Amino acid sequence: MPTILITGANRGIGLALTRSYLQDGWRVFAASRKPGESLVKEAEEVTLDLSNPESIKALKSQLAGIPIDIVWNNAGVYLDKNQNLEQLDNRDWLRSFEINCIAPIRIAEALAENVRMSERKVIAFTTSKMASLTVNGAGAYAYRSSKTALNMAVRCFAQDKKSQEISCLLLHPGHVKTDMGGPEGDIDIATSVTGMRKVVDQFNPTCQADMDRGYFNYDGSRIPW
Ligand SMILES: NC(=O)c1ccc[n+]([C@@H]2O[C@H](COP(=O)([O-])OP(=O)(O)OC[C@H]3O[C@@H](n4cnc5c(N)ncnc54)[C@H](OP(=O)(O)O)[C@@H]3O)[C@@H](O)[C@H]2O)c1
C-alpha cells in the first residue's frame, strides 16, 4: 500500500490532501500539533509541531523503518497578511522563517531514510507564487521572504539527496479559499488538490532535471524563480 505523510493535516489544504489520498487507498500519516482533532478517522495521526525541533526528532523515532512514498510538507503560516513593514514584528518574521523554511527542511532531513526506502521517493513542499523573484508583488515581507528561502533550501536539499534518488518538488497550490487564502481566493480546495496531485503523480526525474525553469503551479505550469 503506498504511504504518505502530510503536515498541517488537520485543516485547509492538508486536510483535503489527507481525504483525497485515503479515498485512493493510501496509508496516510496525518501530522498535526493537535492530534485527536482530526476529522478523518481512517488516517493515522502523528503529533508534529513545526516550531519544536524535539517534535521533529520524536516523529523520526516514531516512524523509523517505515517506507514513506511521499512526504508532503504542507503546513505553513502567513503571519503578516494585511500588515505593512511598519506593523510587522521581527519575532513574527523570524517565526515565519522557522515554520515556512527551516522546519520543512528539517522534517525532510528527518524522514529522508523513510522516503529512500519507498518506491516513489518523493518529498513535496508547498511554497507560494508570492515567493517568486520574477513575478514578485509588494508587501508581505515575512511570508514572501520565508517561502523564497524555502525554495532555495529545497534546491540545496534536492542536490544533497540526488544520490539517494529522492525527488524534491515545490508546488504552489493557487490562491485557495482556506483560512489562509480567505474567501477571496481564486479557486476552491478541491481544484487545488486535484491539480497538485496530478503534478505529483506525473513527476519524474526529467521534471527534477528541468527545475531551472521554475517551480510548479497547481495546474502543472511553471512559475519562474
Ligand atoms: N491558501 C492559499 O491561498 C495558499 C496560497 C499559496 C500557498 N499556500 C500554502 O499552502 C499551505 C497550506 O495552506 P492553507 O491555505 O491550507 O492554510 P491554513 O488553512 O491556514 O492551514 C495551515 C496549516 O498549517 C498548520 N500549521 C501552522 N503552524 C504549524 C505548526 N507550528 N506546527 C504544525 N502545524 C502548523 C496549521 O495547523 P494549526 O491548525 O495547528 O494551526 C494548519 O493545519 C501553506 O504552506 C501555505 O503557505 C496557501
The ligand as a Tripos MOL2 file, in Angstrom:
@<TRIPOS>MOLECULE
LIG
   48    52     1     0     0
SMALL
NO_CHARGES

@<TRIPOS>ATOM
      1 N1         -4.4350   29.2040    0.7170 N.am      1 LIG1
      2 C1         -3.6930   29.8060   -0.1880 C.2       1 LIG1
      3 O1         -4.2070   30.6300   -0.9860 O.2       1 LIG1
      4 C2         -2.2380   29.4910   -0.3200 C.ar      1 LIG1
      5 C3         -1.5300   30.0840   -1.3690 C.ar      1 LIG1
      6 C4         -0.1680   29.7820   -1.5070 C.ar      1 LIG1
      7 C5          0.4400   28.8960   -0.6440 C.ar      1 LIG1
      8 N2         -0.2870   28.3310    0.3800 N.ar      1 LIG1
      9 C6          0.4120   27.4000    1.2610 C.3       1 LIG1
     10 O2         -0.3260   26.1950    1.3530 O.3       1 LIG1
     11 C7         -0.0970   25.5760    2.6290 C.3       1 LIG1
     12 C8         -1.4320   25.2430    3.2800 C.3       1 LIG1
     13 O3         -2.1630   26.4440    3.3870 O.3       1 LIG1
     14 P1         -3.7120   26.5200    3.8150 P.3       1 LIG1
     15 O4         -4.3380   27.5250    2.9320 O.co2     1 LIG1
     16 O5         -4.2890   25.1590    3.9300 O.co2     1 LIG1
     17 O6         -3.5260   27.1960    5.2690 O.3       1 LIG1
     18 P2         -4.3730   27.0540    6.6030 P.3       1 LIG1
     19 O7         -5.7880   26.7270    6.2830 O.co2     1 LIG1
     20 O8         -4.0670   28.2870    7.3760 O.co2     1 LIG1
     21 O9         -3.7070   25.7820    7.3120 O.3       1 LIG1
     22 C9         -2.3760   25.8630    7.7600 C.3       1 LIG1
     23 C10        -1.9770   24.5200    8.3380 C.3       1 LIG1
     24 O10        -0.6150   24.6160    8.8050 O.3       1 LIG1
     25 C11        -0.5840   24.1560   10.1510 C.3       1 LIG1
     26 N3          0.4570   24.7690   10.9680 N.ar      1 LIG1
     27 C12         0.7450   26.0760   11.1280 C.ar      1 LIG1
     28 N4          1.7310   26.2360   12.0390 N.ar      1 LIG1
     29 C13         2.0630   24.9880   12.4780 C.ar      1 LIG1
     30 C14         2.9880   24.4770   13.4230 C.ar      1 LIG1
     31 N5          3.7930   25.2770   14.1440 N.pl3     1 LIG1
     32 N6          3.0620   23.1340   13.6100 N.ar      1 LIG1
     33 C15         2.2530   22.3050   12.9240 C.ar      1 LIG1
     34 N7          1.3450   22.7170   12.0060 N.ar      1 LIG1
     35 C16         1.2480   24.0470   11.7970 C.ar      1 LIG1
     36 C17        -1.9540   24.5340   10.7160 C.3       1 LIG1
     37 O11        -2.2010   23.8270   11.9200 O.3       1 LIG1
     38 P3         -2.9860   24.5040   13.1820 P.3       1 LIG1
     39 O12        -4.4410   24.2430   12.9410 O.co2     1 LIG1
     40 O13        -2.4310   23.7740   14.3590 O.co2     1 LIG1
     41 O14        -2.6550   25.9650   13.1730 O.co2     1 LIG1
     42 C18        -2.8540   24.1320    9.5510 C.3       1 LIG1
     43 O15        -3.0690   22.7470    9.5600 O.3       1 LIG1
     44 C19         0.7470   26.5650    3.4220 C.3       1 LIG1
     45 O16         2.1020   26.1860    3.3510 O.3       1 LIG1
     46 C20         0.5320   27.8740    2.6970 C.3       1 LIG1
     47 O17         1.6070   28.7750    2.8680 O.3       1 LIG1
     48 C21        -1.6020   28.6070    0.5640 C.ar      1 LIG1
@<TRIPOS>BOND
     1     1     2 1
     2     2     3 2
     3     2     4 1
     4     4     5 ar
     5     4    48 ar
     6     5     6 ar
     7     6     7 ar
     8     7     8 ar
     9     8     9 1
    10     8    48 ar
    11     9    10 1
    12     9    46 1
    13    10    11 1
    14    11    12 1
    15    11    44 1
    16    12    13 1
    17    13    14 1
    18    14    15 2
    19    14    16 1
    20    14    17 1
    21    17    18 1
    22    18    19 2
    23    18    20 1
    24    18    21 1
    25    21    22 1
    26    22    23 1
    27    23    24 1
    28    23    42 1
    29    24    25 1
    30    25    26 1
    31    25    36 1
    32    26    27 ar
    33    26    35 ar
    34    27    28 ar
    35    28    29 ar
    36    29    30 ar
    37    29    35 ar
    38    30    31 1
    39    30    32 ar
    40    32    33 ar
    41    33    34 ar
    42    34    35 ar
    43    36    37 1
    44    36    42 1
    45    37    38 1
    46    38    39 2
    47    38    40 1
    48    38    41 1
    49    42    43 1
    50    44    45 1
    51    44    46 1
    52    46    47 1
@<TRIPOS>SUBSTRUCTURE
     1 LIG1         1 GROUP 0 **** ****
